[in-house]
């Protein structure tokens, strides 16, 4: 499907399937970092740091180093976008496709929330302030057709994708984030605009958001063919409703 997102000029590194042994080894290392405290985490940082930001699998960057974000990408990176160059294309099964600039997003009603960022490998950054536009408001602005039952997201890194059902996408705690940590979303955090899906693990909160496409069914994202769950609920600890099953 044509997402309408321009690919960047840097060479893309397609994520190769990750072997079970490698994946389990990294998960064990991550657990060791959580249980072993600062000394083990500092050691992991020293070993992983030089290669973590260019790991095409993205797994090395998931190793926890205390209550801090790990910066990683499944490609060699993403181009930098600013006030003049950023665009978000919104289309697919809609009546009025749009291209939104930063000023367009800022002009829409804003919402704020404080929620944890939880990685599927076990580390968590607690009580992160987020603000931006509810995804449901962005969707309403393009008038989805009756056939639209899911939403696909593309990153302007040229490779990463994710999806939600329409019901998931319309939750009040799913936002197109313009600020986090009390300031604009920085490039390394996926800025200037990223997705934040509060009740789900971090791989659903796509960085460097460049395209939103409404589809007739859920299209598995980057990690799902590599063994991750289509539904990535964290649980009640991060605001999931008891009856939220879709």
Secondary structure, DSSP 8 states (H G I E B T S, - for coil): --------SS---------HHHHHHHHHHHHHHHHH-HHHHHHHHHHHHHHHTT-TTS-GGGS--SSS-----SSS------TTT--EEEEESBSS-EEE-HHHHHHS--EEEEEEEE-TTS-EEEEEEEEEEEHHHHHHTT-B-TT--EEEEEETTSS-EEEEEHHHHTSTTEEEEEEETTEE--GGGT-SSEEEETTB-GGGS-SSEEEEEEESS----TTGGGT--SS-B--GGGT--TT---
